[in-house]
Amino acid sequence: MSLIVVNLATSVQYVLRVFYILLLAAVVASFFPPTRAGWWEVTARFVGRMTEPVLAPIRSKMPVFGGMDLSPLVALLGVYLAGLVVVQGLLALSRVV
């Protein structure tokens, strides 16, 4: 049972890391929008589709500061904190079981 919980914690950590990287890619894509069809446009569209379900609710509740969208920063912080709480909680649970 303990090994299952450790594997679950590792899987959750990997998923959160991938989403963290997608959020960083969304920030980069917002600074360098695609100008023509190509690999960057496909990448930016994919990243947008993956991150927008998380960013849209945050964006709707946050004011814009000086024309900057800070919703990716809040999402990055949320993913980081979720990783700390969930992964450390699962690892603590695996030590108890």
Number of C-alpha atoms within 10 A of each C-alpha: 7 14 12 10 18 18 14 15 21 15 13 17 19 13 13 18 15 12 18 20 14 19 24 17 17 23 19 12 18 13 9 11 11 16 8 8 8 9 10 15 15 12 15 21 14 13 20 19 12 15 19 15 10 14 19 12 11 16 17 10 9 12 13 12 8 6 7 8 16 16 21 21 14 15 19 18 13 13 17 15 12 15 19 13 12 14 21 14 12 20 19 13 14 17 11 8 9
